[in-house]
Amino acid sequence: MKISRLGEAPDYRFSLANERTFLAWIRTALGFLAAGVGLDQLAPDFAT
């Protein structure tokens, strides 16, 4: 099964799906970063 034939432009939906997946990974990474910064700010309060 061929994804696309030579000389044809690929279906734009594949490009959009790839972009959505990439943006979801970026959103997840930013969420983990925000959680890490939040935990770092709270950690000194729990140490005492």
C-alpha positions as CSV (number, residue, x, y, z in Angstrom):
1,M,0.0,0.0,0.0
2,K,1.5,3.3,-1.1
3,I,0.8,6.4,1.0
4,S,1.1,8.7,-2.0
5,R,2.0,8.4,-5.6
6,L,5.1,10.0,-7.1
7,G,4.4,13.5,-8.2
8,E,1.3,14.0,-6.1
9,A,1.0,16.2,-3.1
10,P,0.3,14.3,0.1
11,D,-3.1,14.7,1.7
12,Y,-3.2,17.9,3.8
13,R,-4.9,16.0,6.6
14,F,-1.7,14.0,7.3
15,S,0.2,17.3,7.7
16,L,-2.5,18.7,10.0
17,A,-2.5,15.5,12.1
18,N,1.2,15.6,12.4
19,E,1.1,19.3,13.5
20,R,-1.6,18.5,16.1
21,T,0.5,15.7,17.5
22,F,3.6,17.9,17.7
23,L,1.6,20.7,19.4
24,A,0.2,18.1,21.9
25,W,3.7,17.1,22.8
26,I,4.7,20.7,23.3
27,R,1.6,21.3,25.5
28,T,2.5,18.3,27.6
29,A,6.1,19.3,28.0
30,L,5.0,22.8,29.1
31,G,2.6,21.3,31.6
32,F,5.4,19.2,33.1
33,L,7.6,22.2,33.2
34,A,5.0,24.3,35.0
35,A,4.4,21.4,37.5
36,G,8.1,21.1,38.2
37,V,8.4,24.9,38.8
38,G,5.4,24.7,41.1
39,L,6.8,21.8,43.1
40,D,10.2,23.6,43.3
41,Q,8.4,26.6,44.8
42,L,6.5,24.5,47.3
43,A,9.3,22.2,48.3
44,P,11.1,24.6,50.7
45,D,7.8,25.0,52.6
46,F,7.6,21.3,53.3
47,A,11.2,21.0,54.3
48,T,10.7,22.7,57.7
